[in-house]
Amino acid sequence: MRVYVPLSLPRLAEAYKAGEIGPAPVTAFAVTPALREWYLSDDVEELEYAALNRAALASLRLVAADPGAARRRVVVAVDVPDGAAVADPDRGIDPAALGELTVRETVPLAKVAAVHVDSGDADAEVTAAAEALAAADRGDDDAQFVVDGAEDHDLLWFATQEIPGLVGEGER
């Protein structure tokens, strides 16, 4: 099963040093029944893109909570065995939890398929979105517009061999 794990560059650096993403449980996003129902599509690529975007929003929350983190969203695509990730049935109808899963074990970096990271030209929008996130959560439409602006930037795809270069950026 392909899952998308939200991180920040400093957290990716920690995972790189440890050789795994953890500790368990690890929050991730995937194509779940609730996400399928919400997105109203049968196209697997579209659904996976929606799950990736849900993880990107969770990454934005991590960036917002860490003032020292580079203003870049980071999502790690990982293949985990079926059954290793479970959705919380009590949160299934919560719009904020669409596609959210819990991976029960730490994830070896060897299982990472790719890393998705904002380019440098997204810094201003991601910074503004991180600052507006709390107000957006309280229902401020203008703040939500700013948060949505970060989604205008597609995350770039990086091979796992490129992680050392990426974490060099996260340690500044």
N, C-alpha and C positions, 0 to 999 in steps of 0.2 A: 504494500500500500504506500502510495506517495503522500507524504505529509510535508507541511511547510512550517518550519520553526522560526518564530520571530526572535531576532537578536538585535544587538547594537554592535558597533565595531569593537568596543572594549570587551563585550561578552563573546564575540567571535574570537578575539585574541585569547581570552581565557580558555575557550574550548580548544583552540589550536594547541596551546601549551599543554593542556590536559589530555589531548587526544580523544576527547569525547565531549558531547553536549550533555550537560547535567548540572546538578544532581537530579535524579528522578524524584518525582514525576516531572516530565517536560511538557509544557503547553505547546500545542501545535494546531494547525488548521488543515482540513482536507475536505474532499467532496463527501459530505455527509447527507443523509436523507433530508435533514432540515435545510441544508444549503440548496439541495436540488429543488425542493419545494419552493423555497424563497426566490431562487433565480429563474425558475420556470424555463429551463433549457435541458435538452437531452444531449447537447454537444459537450463531450468530455473535455475538450480543450477550453471551452468557455467556462465550464465549471471549475476546472483547475486554476484558471486565471482568476476567477472570483475567490477561490480559497487562498491563492497567493496574495490577493489584495487585502483579504481579511487579516492575513499574517502581517502584511505591511502596516496596517493600522495598529496592530498590537506592537509592532516594532517601534512605531512612532511614540507609543505610550512609554516604552523603555527609554527612548531617546529623551523624551520630555522629563522623565524622572531622574535623569543623569545629566546635570548641567555641564559636566566635563566631557561628555561623549560627543564625538563628531556628529554633526547634524545630517546623518545619513541613515535611512532605513535599511535594515539587513534582514533578509529572509533566506534560510537554508532549506533547500529541498532535500528530503531524506526518504529513502525507501526502508520501511520497517515491515516486519512480518505481520500478516493479517492477525488481528487479535491483540497485537502489542499496543494498539492505540484504541481508546474507548471514549465515547461521548458521554457526558453527564446527562442522563435522561431528564433530570429536573431543570436543566438549562436549555433543553432542546428548543423551546418556544421563545426564549429570550433573544431578541434581535441582536444584541451585543455578542451573543455566543454562537451565532450561526457559523457552522463549520469547525467549531472549536472541539479539540480532542485532548486527551491526556495520554502521553506515551509513558507507559509504566516503568521503563528502564532508561538508564542513560543511553545515549546514542553514540556509538563509536564514529569518529570522524571518517572512518573508512566507508561508512554507509551513506555519506553525503554524496548526492548526485550533482549538485550545483549550488552556487551561492548567488543570490540576487541582491544588488546594492545600488543605491542611488548614485548617479553621476554627480560630479562637483557642481554642475549647473543647477542642481536642485536644492543646494544649500539654503538659499534665501527662503524658498517656499517651505522647505521642511522645518527650518527654524521658526518661521511664522506659524506653521501648523502646530508645532510642539507648544508654542506659547499660547495658542488659542484653544488648545484641546480641552482644558478644564471648563472654559466658558461654553464650548460646544456641547460638552456633556451636560451642562445645566440648561440646554435648550436655546442658547443664543444662536439665531440663524446666521448672523454675520460671521460669527466665529466658526460655525459649521462650514460656511463657504470657504473660509481660509484653510480649514483642515482638508476639505475636499480638493483644494488647489494642489496639495502635495500629490494627490492621485493623478494629476495631469502629467506627472513624470513617471515614465515606465522605469522599473528597476532594470539595471543592466545584468546580463548573465555572465558569470565567471565560473571557470572550471575549478575543480578542487585544488589543482596545482597552483592556482593563483592566490590561494588563501594567504600565504606568507606576505605577499605584496599588499593585500588588503588590510591585514592586521597591523602592518607598519603604519598605515594611515590612522588606525584606531588608537595608536599609542602616543599620538601627538599631544 
